[in-house]
Protein backbone atom coordinates (compact mmCIF):
# COMPACT_ATOMS: atom_id res chain seq x y z
CA UNK A 1 0.00 0.00 0.00
CA UNK A 2 2.92 2.35 0.69
CA UNK A 3 4.28 1.90 -2.84
CA UNK A 4 0.81 2.49 -4.27
CA UNK A 5 0.41 5.72 -2.26
CA UNK A 6 3.80 7.03 -3.38
CA UNK A 7 3.00 6.38 -7.04
CA UNK A 8 -0.53 7.78 -6.71
CA UNK A 9 0.81 10.93 -5.02
CA UNK A 10 2.77 11.79 -8.16
CA UNK A 11 -0.33 11.33 -10.31
CA UNK A 12 -2.43 13.45 -7.93
CA UNK A 13 0.25 16.16 -7.92
CA UNK A 14 0.42 16.17 -11.71
CA UNK A 15 -3.36 16.58 -12.09
CA UNK A 16 -3.35 19.40 -9.52
CA UNK A 17 -0.42 21.15 -11.21
CA UNK A 18 -1.94 20.90 -14.69
CA UNK A 19 -5.45 21.96 -13.73
CA UNK A 20 -4.60 24.46 -10.98
CA UNK A 21 -7.31 22.96 -8.80
CA UNK A 22 -7.60 20.17 -6.26
CA UNK A 23 -10.85 19.00 -7.84
CA UNK A 24 -9.04 17.10 -10.57
CA UNK A 25 -7.12 15.18 -7.91
CA UNK A 26 -10.37 14.48 -6.06
CA UNK A 27 -11.93 13.14 -9.26
CA UNK A 28 -8.87 10.96 -9.90
CA UNK A 29 -9.11 9.61 -6.36
CA UNK A 30 -12.75 8.65 -6.96
CA UNK A 31 -11.83 7.04 -10.27
CA UNK A 32 -9.12 4.96 -8.61
CA UNK A 33 -11.51 3.92 -5.84
CA UNK A 34 -14.14 2.89 -8.39
CA UNK A 35 -11.74 0.88 -10.51
CA UNK A 36 -10.27 -0.84 -7.45
CA UNK A 37 -13.70 -2.09 -6.44
CA UNK A 38 -14.57 -3.01 -10.02
CA UNK A 39 -11.34 -4.92 -10.54
CA UNK A 40 -12.08 -7.06 -7.49
CA UNK A 41 -15.24 -8.27 -9.23
CA UNK A 42 -13.23 -9.55 -12.20
CA UNK A 43 -10.22 -10.82 -10.23
CA UNK A 44 -12.27 -13.32 -8.27
CA UNK A 45 -9.94 -15.97 -6.90
CA UNK A 46 -6.78 -14.07 -7.80
CA UNK A 47 -4.24 -13.00 -5.24
CA UNK A 48 -4.47 -9.33 -4.13
CA UNK A 49 -0.75 -8.74 -4.69
CA UNK A 50 -1.09 -9.60 -8.35
CA UNK A 51 -4.66 -8.95 -9.46
CA UNK A 52 -5.49 -5.57 -7.93
CA UNK A 53 -4.63 -1.92 -8.31
CA UNK A 54 -2.42 -2.14 -5.20
CA UNK A 55 -0.61 -5.13 -6.67
CA UNK A 56 2.12 -5.60 -9.21
CA UNK A 57 -0.13 -4.82 -12.18
CA UNK A 58 -1.27 -1.53 -10.66
CA UNK A 59 2.28 -0.55 -9.76
CA UNK A 60 3.53 -1.21 -13.27
CA UNK A 61 0.64 0.70 -14.84
CA UNK A 62 1.09 3.76 -12.62
CA UNK A 63 4.88 3.70 -13.07
CA UNK A 64 4.46 3.67 -16.87
CA UNK A 65 2.06 6.64 -16.68
CA UNK A 66 4.51 8.53 -14.46
CA UNK A 67 7.40 7.89 -16.86
CA UNK A 68 5.26 9.09 -19.79
CA UNK A 69 4.22 12.21 -17.88
CA UNK A 70 7.79 13.08 -16.90
CA UNK A 71 9.07 12.37 -20.41
CA UNK A 72 6.48 14.44 -22.30
CA UNK A 73 5.33 17.19 -19.90
CA UNK A 74 8.25 19.58 -19.83
CA UNK A 75 6.68 22.15 -17.48
CA UNK A 76 5.82 19.52 -14.86
CA UNK A 77 9.27 17.94 -15.19
CA UNK A 78 10.91 21.32 -14.49
CA UNK A 79 8.62 21.93 -11.53
CA UNK A 80 9.20 18.45 -10.12
CA UNK A 81 12.99 18.55 -10.34
CA UNK A 82 13.53 22.26 -9.62
CA UNK A 83 16.02 23.04 -6.88
CA UNK A 84 14.25 24.22 -3.73
CA UNK A 85 15.78 27.20 -1.89
CA UNK A 86 17.30 26.38 1.49
CA UNK A 87 15.66 27.87 4.57
Biopython code that builds the backbone (N, CA, C, O; Angstrom):
import numpy as np
from Bio.PDB.StructureBuilder import StructureBuilder

atoms = [
    (1, "UNK", "N", (0.824, -1.201, 0.000)),
    (1, "UNK", "CA", (0.000, 0.000, 0.000)),
    (1, "UNK", "C", (0.867, 1.264, 0.000)),
    (1, "UNK", "O", (0.486, 2.285, -0.573)),
    (2, "UNK", "N", (2.028, 1.187, 0.643)),
    (2, "UNK", "CA", (2.917, 2.349, 0.685)),
    (2, "UNK", "C", (3.415, 2.688, -0.719)),
    (2, "UNK", "O", (3.437, 3.856, -1.108)),
    (3, "UNK", "N", (3.810, 1.676, -1.470)),
    (3, "UNK", "CA", (4.282, 1.904, -2.841)),
    (3, "UNK", "C", (3.165, 2.494, -3.689)),
    (3, "UNK", "O", (3.394, 3.419, -4.469)),
    (4, "UNK", "N", (1.954, 1.959, -3.535)),
    (4, "UNK", "CA", (0.809, 2.489, -4.269)),
    (4, "UNK", "C", (0.592, 3.962, -3.941)),
    (4, "UNK", "O", (0.377, 4.769, -4.846)),
    (5, "UNK", "N", (0.647, 4.323, -2.663)),
    (5, "UNK", "CA", (0.413, 5.717, -2.261)),
    (5, "UNK", "C", (1.493, 6.649, -2.800)),
    (5, "UNK", "O", (1.194, 7.779, -3.186)),
    (6, "UNK", "N", (2.732, 6.197, -2.832)),
    (6, "UNK", "CA", (3.801, 7.025, -3.384)),
    (6, "UNK", "C", (3.609, 7.266, -4.884)),
    (6, "UNK", "O", (3.791, 8.383, -5.368)),
    (7, "UNK", "N", (3.245, 6.218, -5.604)),
    (7, "UNK", "CA", (2.996, 6.378, -7.043)),
    (7, "UNK", "C", (1.759, 7.229, -7.297)),
    (7, "UNK", "O", (1.763, 8.083, -8.184)),
    (8, "UNK", "N", (0.708, 7.002, -6.527)),
    (8, "UNK", "CA", (-0.529, 7.776, -6.706)),
    (8, "UNK", "C", (-0.312, 9.250, -6.362)),
    (8, "UNK", "O", (-0.925, 10.122, -6.978)),
    (9, "UNK", "N", (0.547, 9.535, -5.392)),
    (9, "UNK", "CA", (0.814, 10.930, -5.017)),
    (9, "UNK", "C", (1.377, 11.720, -6.189)),
    (9, "UNK", "O", (1.028, 12.886, -6.374)),
    (10, "UNK", "N", (2.244, 11.100, -6.982)),
    (10, "UNK", "CA", (2.772, 11.794, -8.158)),
    (10, "UNK", "C", (1.676, 12.068, -9.187)),
    (10, "UNK", "O", (1.652, 13.133, -9.804)),
    (11, "UNK", "N", (0.780, 11.120, -9.368)),
    (11, "UNK", "CA", (-0.330, 11.335, -10.308)),
    (11, "UNK", "C", (-1.278, 12.420, -9.806)),
    (11, "UNK", "O", (-1.741, 13.253, -10.585)),
    (12, "UNK", "N", (-1.567, 12.412, -8.504)),
    (12, "UNK", "CA", (-2.425, 13.453, -7.927)),
    (12, "UNK", "C", (-1.770, 14.824, -8.055)),
    (12, "UNK", "O", (-2.436, 15.807, -8.378)),
    (13, "UNK", "N", (-0.469, 14.887, -7.804)),
    (13, "UNK", "CA", (0.248, 16.160, -7.921)),
    (13, "UNK", "C", (0.247, 16.658, -9.353)),
    (13, "UNK", "O", (0.087, 17.855, -9.592)),
    (14, "UNK", "N", (0.422, 15.757, -10.311)),
    (14, "UNK", "CA", (0.419, 16.173, -11.712)),
    (14, "UNK", "C", (-0.945, 16.731, -12.123)),
    (14, "UNK", "O", (-1.013, 17.758, -12.799)),
    (15, "UNK", "N", (-2.032, 16.062, -11.718)),
    (15, "UNK", "CA", (-3.355, 16.577, -12.087)),
    (15, "UNK", "C", (-3.623, 17.927, -11.438)),
    (15, "UNK", "O", (-4.236, 18.798, -12.055)),
    (16, "UNK", "N", (-3.166, 18.114, -10.189)),
    (16, "UNK", "CA", (-3.353, 19.396, -9.516)),
    (16, "UNK", "C", (-2.525, 20.484, -10.193)),
    (16, "UNK", "O", (-3.005, 21.603, -10.374)),
    (17, "UNK", "N", (-1.298, 20.170, -10.564)),
    (17, "UNK", "CA", (-0.425, 21.148, -11.206)),
    (17, "UNK", "C", (-0.954, 21.543, -12.580)),
    (17, "UNK", "O", (-0.905, 22.719, -12.940)),
    (18, "UNK", "N", (-1.453, 20.596, -13.344)),
    (18, "UNK", "CA", (-1.941, 20.897, -14.690)),
    (18, "UNK", "C", (-3.273, 21.644, -14.686)),
    (18, "UNK", "O", (-3.509, 22.501, -15.538)),
    (19, "UNK", "N", (-4.138, 21.321, -13.732)),
    (19, "UNK", "CA", (-5.452, 21.962, -13.725)),
    (19, "UNK", "C", (-5.490, 23.214, -12.860)),
    (19, "UNK", "O", (-6.333, 24.086, -13.070)),
    (20, "UNK", "N", (-4.586, 23.312, -11.891)),
    (20, "UNK", "CA", (-4.601, 24.456, -10.982)),
    (20, "UNK", "C", (-5.661, 24.339, -9.912)),
    (20, "UNK", "O", (-5.958, 25.317, -9.227)),
    (21, "UNK", "N", (-6.232, 23.170, -9.756)),
    (21, "UNK", "CA", (-7.313, 22.957, -8.799)),
    (21, "UNK", "C", (-7.166, 21.588, -8.156)),
    (21, "UNK", "O", (-6.633, 20.658, -8.762)),
    (22, "UNK", "N", (-7.642, 21.476, -6.924)),
    (22, "UNK", "CA", (-7.598, 20.174, -6.261)),
    (22, "UNK", "C", (-8.736, 19.272, -6.709)),
    (22, "UNK", "O", (-8.734, 18.079, -6.405)),
    (23, "UNK", "N", (-9.704, 19.821, -7.425)),
    (23, "UNK", "CA", (-10.851, 19.005, -7.843)),
    (23, "UNK", "C", (-10.464, 17.907, -8.820)),
    (23, "UNK", "O", (-11.068, 16.834, -8.817)),
    (24, "UNK", "N", (-9.480, 18.158, -9.644)),
    (24, "UNK", "CA", (-9.045, 17.102, -10.571)),
    (24, "UNK", "C", (-8.425, 15.939, -9.799)),
    (24, "UNK", "O", (-8.620, 14.779, -10.162)),
    (25, "UNK", "N", (-7.683, 16.245, -8.744)),
    (25, "UNK", "CA", (-7.121, 15.175, -7.908)),
    (25, "UNK", "C", (-8.214, 14.420, -7.170)),
    (25, "UNK", "O", (-8.126, 13.205, -6.996)),
    (26, "UNK", "N", (-9.245, 15.137, -6.735)),
    (26, "UNK", "CA", (-10.368, 14.481, -6.059)),
    (26, "UNK", "C", (-11.104, 13.546, -7.018)),
    (26, "UNK", "O", (-11.513, 12.450, -6.634)),
    (27, "UNK", "N", (-11.271, 13.983, -8.264)),
    (27, "UNK", "CA", (-11.933, 13.137, -9.257)),
    (27, "UNK", "C", (-11.079, 11.912, -9.583)),
    (27, "UNK", "O", (-11.613, 10.817, -9.757)),
    (28, "UNK", "N", (-9.756, 12.087, -9.667)),
    (28, "UNK", "CA", (-8.867, 10.956, -9.904)),
    (28, "UNK", "C", (-8.924, 9.972, -8.740)),
    (28, "UNK", "O", (-8.899, 8.760, -8.951)),
    (29, "UNK", "N", (-8.999, 10.475, -7.541)),
    (29, "UNK", "CA", (-9.106, 9.613, -6.363)),
    (29, "UNK", "C", (-10.386, 8.769, -6.439)),
    (29, "UNK", "O", (-10.354, 7.569, -6.167)),
    (30, "UNK", "N", (-11.494, 9.386, -6.803)),
    (30, "UNK", "CA", (-12.748, 8.649, -6.963)),
    (30, "UNK", "C", (-12.672, 7.624, -8.077)),
    (30, "UNK", "O", (-13.216, 6.527, -7.954)),
    (31, "UNK", "N", (-11.999, 7.975, -9.162)),
    (31, "UNK", "CA", (-11.835, 7.039, -10.270)),
    (31, "UNK", "C", (-11.011, 5.828, -9.849)),
    (31, "UNK", "O", (-11.338, 4.695, -10.202)),
    (32, "UNK", "N", (-9.946, 6.069, -9.096)),
    (32, "UNK", "CA", (-9.120, 4.963, -8.613)),
    (32, "UNK", "C", (-9.921, 4.091, -7.659)),
    (32, "UNK", "O", (-9.846, 2.865, -7.737)),
    (33, "UNK", "N", (-10.684, 4.699, -6.763)),
    (33, "UNK", "CA", (-11.512, 3.916, -5.840)),
    (33, "UNK", "C", (-12.525, 3.063, -6.598)),
    (33, "UNK", "O", (-12.731, 1.896, -6.263)),
    (34, "UNK", "N", (-13.148, 3.633, -7.604)),
    (34, "UNK", "CA", (-14.136, 2.894, -8.386)),
    (34, "UNK", "C", (-13.534, 1.744, -9.162)),
    (34, "UNK", "O", (-14.120, 0.663, -9.227)),
    (35, "UNK", "N", (-12.364, 1.965, -9.755)),
    (35, "UNK", "CA", (-11.744, 0.882, -10.512)),
    (35, "UNK", "C", (-11.198, -0.197, -9.599)),
    (35, "UNK", "O", (-11.160, -1.367, -9.982)),
    (36, "UNK", "N", (-10.773, 0.170, -8.397)),
    (36, "UNK", "CA", (-10.270, -0.840, -7.454)),
    (36, "UNK", "C", (-11.390, -1.791, -7.062)),
    (36, "UNK", "O", (-11.187, -3.004, -6.998)),
    (37, "UNK", "N", (-12.559, -1.249, -6.802)),
    (37, "UNK", "CA", (-13.697, -2.094, -6.436)),
    (37, "UNK", "C", (-14.149, -2.914, -7.648)),
    (37, "UNK", "O", (-14.476, -4.093, -7.516)),
    (38, "UNK", "N", (-14.165, -2.294, -8.809)),
    (38, "UNK", "CA", (-14.566, -3.008, -10.016)),
    (38, "UNK", "C", (-13.609, -4.115, -10.388)),
    (38, "UNK", "O", (-14.031, -5.175, -10.853)),
    (39, "UNK", "N", (-12.320, -3.881, -10.188)),
    (39, "UNK", "CA", (-11.344, -4.920, -10.542)),
    (39, "UNK", "C", (-11.462, -6.130, -9.631)),
    (39, "UNK", "O", (-11.149, -7.246, -10.048)),
    (40, "UNK", "N", (-11.903, -5.933, -8.407)),
    (40, "UNK", "CA", (-12.083, -7.057, -7.494)),
    (40, "UNK", "C", (-13.205, -7.982, -7.979)),
    (40, "UNK", "O", (-13.182, -9.180, -7.701)),
    (41, "UNK", "N", (-14.170, -7.437, -8.692)),
    (41, "UNK", "CA", (-15.241, -8.268, -9.230)),
    (41, "UNK", "C", (-14.716, -9.217, -10.306)),
    (41, "UNK", "O", (-15.177, -10.353, -10.418)),
    (42, "UNK", "N", (-13.745, -8.746, -11.099)),
    (42, "UNK", "CA", (-13.234, -9.554, -12.198)),
    (42, "UNK", "C", (-12.019, -10.395, -11.805)),
    (42, "UNK", "O", (-11.648, -11.322, -12.526)),
    (43, "UNK", "N", (-11.404, -10.081, -10.679)),
    (43, "UNK", "CA", (-10.224, -10.818, -10.228)),
    (43, "UNK", "C", (-10.603, -11.850, -9.174)),
    (43, "UNK", "O", (-9.802, -12.160, -8.292)),
    (44, "UNK", "N", (-11.784, -12.366, -9.256)),
    (44, "UNK", "CA", (-12.271, -13.324, -8.271)),
    (44, "UNK", "C", (-11.343, -14.528, -8.228)),
    (44, "UNK", "O", (-11.109, -15.174, -9.250)),
    (45, "UNK", "N", (-10.820, -14.829, -7.061)),
    (45, "UNK", "CA", (-9.935, -15.970, -6.904)),
    (45, "UNK", "C", (-8.474, -15.638, -7.113)),
    (45, "UNK", "O", (-7.612, -16.464, -6.813)),
    (46, "UNK", "N", (-8.173, -14.464, -7.613)),
    (46, "UNK", "CA", (-6.778, -14.072, -7.801)),
    (46, "UNK", "C", (-6.197, -13.522, -6.514)),
    (46, "UNK", "O", (-6.935, -13.109, -5.620)),
    (47, "UNK", "N", (-4.897, -13.514, -6.421)),
    (47, "UNK", "CA", (-4.236, -12.995, -5.236)),
    (47, "UNK", "C", (-4.192, -11.470, -5.303)),
    (47, "UNK", "O", (-3.972, -10.906, -6.375)),
    (48, "UNK", "N", (-4.399, -10.801, -4.175)),
    (48, "UNK", "CA", (-4.471, -9.334, -4.131)),
    (48, "UNK", "C", (-3.154, -8.674, -4.524)),
    (48, "UNK", "O", (-3.164, -7.546, -5.017)),
    (49, "UNK", "N", (-2.029, -9.340, -4.323)),
    (49, "UNK", "CA", (-0.751, -8.743, -4.686)),
    (49, "UNK", "C", (-0.460, -8.809, -6.182)),
    (49, "UNK", "O", (0.518, -8.227, -6.653)),
    (50, "UNK", "N", (-1.290, -9.503, -6.914)),
    (50, "UNK", "CA", (-1.092, -9.601, -8.355)),
    (50, "UNK", "C", (-2.268, -8.983, -9.101)),
    (50, "UNK", "O", (-2.068, -8.226, -10.051)),
    (51, "UNK", "N", (-3.472, -9.292, -8.689)),
    (51, "UNK", "CA", (-4.661, -8.948, -9.465)),
    (51, "UNK", "C", (-5.448, -7.784, -8.865)),
    (51, "UNK", "O", (-6.676, -7.839, -8.808)),
    (52, "UNK", "N", (-4.767, -6.747, -8.424)),
    (52, "UNK", "CA", (-5.488, -5.574, -7.927)),
    (52, "UNK", "C", (-4.687, -4.323, -8.244)),
    (52, "UNK", "O", (-3.537, -4.396, -8.679)),
    (53, "UNK", "N", (-5.305, -3.190, -8.022)),
    (53, "UNK", "CA", (-4.634, -1.924, -8.312)),
    (53, "UNK", "C", (-3.490, -1.667, -7.338)),
    (53, "UNK", "O", (-2.570, -0.915, -7.660)),
    (54, "UNK", "N", (-3.527, -2.275, -6.152)),
    (54, "UNK", "CA", (-2.424, -2.140, -5.197)),
    (54, "UNK", "C", (-1.460, -3.323, -5.301)),
    (54, "UNK", "O", (-0.690, -3.591, -4.378)),
    (55, "UNK", "N", (-1.510, -4.013, -6.413)),
    (55, "UNK", "CA", (-0.612, -5.130, -6.673)),
    (55, "UNK", "C", (0.388, -4.786, -7.760)),
    (55, "UNK", "O", (0.530, -3.628, -8.153)),
    (56, "UNK", "N", (1.058, -5.784, -8.226)),
    (56, "UNK", "CA", (2.118, -5.601, -9.213)),
    (56, "UNK", "C", (1.588, -4.948, -10.498)),
    (56, "UNK", "O", (2.228, -4.053, -11.050)),
    (57, "UNK", "N", (0.439, -5.390, -10.962)),
    (57, "UNK", "CA", (-0.134, -4.818, -12.182)),
    (57, "UNK", "C", (-0.435, -3.333, -12.037)),
    (57, "UNK", "O", (-0.160, -2.554, -12.950)),
    (58, "UNK", "N", (-0.992, -2.937, -10.910)),
    (58, "UNK", "CA", (-1.275, -1.528, -10.660)),
    (58, "UNK", "C", (-0.012, -0.700, -10.554)),
    (58, "UNK", "O", (0.048, 0.422, -11.056)),
    (59, "UNK", "N", (1.010, -1.260, -9.892)),
    (59, "UNK", "CA", (2.281, -0.550, -9.759)),
    (59, "UNK", "C", (2.915, -0.311, -11.117)),
    (59, "UNK", "O", (3.390, 0.787, -11.405)),
    (60, "UNK", "N", (2.922, -1.333, -11.943)),
    (60, "UNK", "CA", (3.532, -1.206, -13.273)),
    (60, "UNK", "C", (2.774, -0.180, -14.107)),
    (60, "UNK", "O", (3.384, 0.651, -14.779)),
    (61, "UNK", "N", (1.455, -0.236, -14.064)),
    (61, "UNK", "CA", (0.639, 0.701, -14.839)),
    (61, "UNK", "C", (0.885, 2.139, -14.404)),
    (61, "UNK", "O", (1.090, 3.015, -15.245)),
    (62, "UNK", "N", (0.869, 2.389, -13.106)),
    (62, "UNK", "CA", (1.091, 3.757, -12.622)),
    (62, "UNK", "C", (2.515, 4.218, -12.910)),
    (62, "UNK", "O", (2.724, 5.383, -13.250)),
    (63, "UNK", "N", (3.492, 3.333, -12.783)),
    (63, "UNK", "CA", (4.876, 3.702, -13.074)),
    (63, "UNK", "C", (5.049, 4.069, -14.545)),
    (63, "UNK", "O", (5.774, 5.011, -14.866)),
    (64, "UNK", "N", (4.393, 3.339, -15.437)),
    (64, "UNK", "CA", (4.456, 3.667, -16.867)),
    (64, "UNK", "C", (3.837, 5.033, -17.128)),
    (64, "UNK", "O", (4.402, 5.830, -17.877)),
    (65, "UNK", "N", (2.685, 5.319, -16.524)),
    (65, "UNK", "CA", (2.062, 6.639, -16.681)),
    (65, "UNK", "C", (2.975, 7.745, -16.159)),
    (65, "UNK", "O", (3.085, 8.799, -16.785)),
    (66, "UNK", "N", (3.624, 7.519, -15.032)),
    (66, "UNK", "CA", (4.509, 8.528, -14.457)),
    (66, "UNK", "C", (5.699, 8.769, -15.373)),
    (66, "UNK", "O", (6.091, 9.919, -15.571)),
    (67, "UNK", "N", (6.276, 7.729, -15.929)),
    (67, "UNK", "CA", (7.402, 7.886, -16.858)),
    (67, "UNK", "C", (6.959, 8.666, -18.093)),
    (67, "UNK", "O", (7.688, 9.539, -18.564)),
    (68, "UNK", "N", (5.781, 8.365, -18.618)),
    (68, "UNK", "CA", (5.264, 9.088, -19.789)),
    (68, "UNK", "C", (5.044, 10.559, -19.458)),
    (68, "UNK", "O", (5.395, 11.435, -20.248)),
    (69, "UNK", "N", (4.466, 10.829, -18.296)),
    (69, "UNK", "CA", (4.215, 12.215, -17.884)),
    (69, "UNK", "C", (5.530, 12.973, -17.769)),
    (69, "UNK", "O", (5.655, 14.076, -18.300)),
    (70, "UNK", "N", (6.506, 12.396, -17.086)),
    (70, "UNK", "CA", (7.789, 13.083, -16.902)),
    (70, "UNK", "C", (8.517, 13.249, -18.231)),
    (70, "UNK", "O", (9.199, 14.252, -18.438)),
    (71, "UNK", "N", (8.385, 12.289, -19.123)),
    (71, "UNK", "CA", (9.069, 12.372, -20.413)),
    (71, "UNK", "C", (8.459, 13.425, -21.327)),
    (71, "UNK", "O", (9.191, 14.102, -22.050)),
    (72, "UNK", "N", (7.137, 13.581, -21.314)),
    (72, "UNK", "CA", (6.484, 14.443, -22.299)),
    (72, "UNK", "C", (5.967, 15.773, -21.758)),
    (72, "UNK", "O", (5.691, 16.674, -22.550)),
    (73, "UNK", "N", (5.826, 15.930, -20.458)),
    (73, "UNK", "CA", (5.326, 17.186, -19.901)),
    (73, "UNK", "C", (6.499, 17.989, -19.335)),
    (73, "UNK", "O", (6.881, 17.841, -18.174)),
    (74, "UNK", "N", (7.049, 18.832, -20.185)),
    (74, "UNK", "CA", (8.252, 19.583, -19.831)),
    (74, "UNK", "C", (8.029, 20.514, -18.649)),
    (74, "UNK", "O", (8.894, 20.598, -17.778)),
    (75, "UNK", "N", (6.906, 21.214, -18.586)),
    (75, "UNK", "CA", (6.678, 22.146, -17.482)),
    (75, "UNK", "C", (6.571, 21.423, -16.140)),
    (75, "UNK", "O", (7.083, 21.914, -15.134)),
    (76, "UNK", "N", (5.918, 20.271, -16.114)),
    (76, "UNK", "CA", (5.819, 19.520, -14.862)),
    (76, "UNK", "C", (7.175, 18.938, -14.477)),
    (76, "UNK", "O", (7.523, 18.900, -13.297)),
    (77, "UNK", "N", (7.938, 18.487, -15.462)),
    (77, "UNK", "CA", (9.269, 17.944, -15.187)),
    (77, "UNK", "C", (10.160, 19.003, -14.551)),
    (77, "UNK", "O", (10.890, 18.706, -13.606)),
    (78, "UNK", "N", (10.110, 20.247, -15.061)),
    (78, "UNK", "CA", (10.912, 21.319, -14.488)),
    (78, "UNK", "C", (10.446, 21.651, -13.078)),
    (78, "UNK", "O", (11.268, 21.909, -12.199)),
    (79, "UNK", "N", (9.137, 21.647, -12.854)),
    (79, "UNK", "CA", (8.616, 21.934, -11.532)),
    (79, "UNK", "C", (8.994, 20.829, -10.538)),
    (79, "UNK", "O", (9.335, 21.109, -9.389)),
    (80, "UNK", "N", (8.931, 19.591, -10.986)),
    (80, "UNK", "CA", (9.201, 18.450, -10.116)),
    (80, "UNK", "C", (10.665, 18.383, -9.696)),
    (80, "UNK", "O", (10.969, 18.064, -8.547)),
    (81, "UNK", "N", (11.565, 18.680, -10.618)),
    (81, "UNK", "CA", (12.989, 18.546, -10.343)),
    (81, "UNK", "C", (13.688, 19.876, -10.078)),
    (81, "UNK", "O", (14.918, 19.925, -10.040)),
    (82, "UNK", "N", (12.933, 20.950, -9.893)),
    (82, "UNK", "CA", (13.530, 22.259, -9.623)),
    (82, "UNK", "C", (14.197, 22.258, -8.243)),
    (82, "UNK", "O", (13.696, 21.657, -7.293)),
    (83, "UNK", "N", (15.315, 22.931, -8.163)),
    (83, "UNK", "CA", (16.017, 23.035, -6.879)),
    (83, "UNK", "C", (15.216, 23.927, -5.943)),
    (83, "UNK", "O", (14.816, 25.031, -6.311)),
    (84, "UNK", "N", (14.987, 23.441, -4.738)),
    (84, "UNK", "CA", (14.248, 24.216, -3.734)),
    (84, "UNK", "C", (15.224, 25.063, -2.945)),
    (84, "UNK", "O", (16.290, 24.576, -2.568)),
    (85, "UNK", "N", (14.884, 26.349, -2.678)),
    (85, "UNK", "CA", (15.784, 27.199, -1.893)),
    (85, "UNK", "C", (15.897, 26.699, -0.456)),
    (85, "UNK", "O", (14.918, 26.229, 0.124)),
    (86, "UNK", "N", (17.081, 26.803, 0.105)),
    (86, "UNK", "CA", (17.295, 26.381, 1.489)),
    (86, "UNK", "C", (16.704, 27.408, 2.443)),
    (86, "UNK", "O", (16.675, 28.601, 2.141)),
    (87, "UNK", "N", (16.240, 26.946, 3.578)),
    (87, "UNK", "CA", (15.658, 27.868, 4.574)),
    (87, "UNK", "C", (16.729, 28.623, 5.314)),
    (87, "UNK", "O", (16.422, 29.438, 6.184)),
]
sb = StructureBuilder()
sb.init_structure("model")
sb.init_model(0)
sb.init_chain("A")
sb.init_seg("    ")
for serial, (resi, resn, name, xyz) in enumerate(atoms, 1):
    if name == "N":
        sb.init_residue(resn, " ", resi, " ")
    sb.init_atom(name, np.array(xyz, "f"), 0.0, 1.0, " ", f" {name:<3s}", serial, name[0])
structure = sb.get_structure()
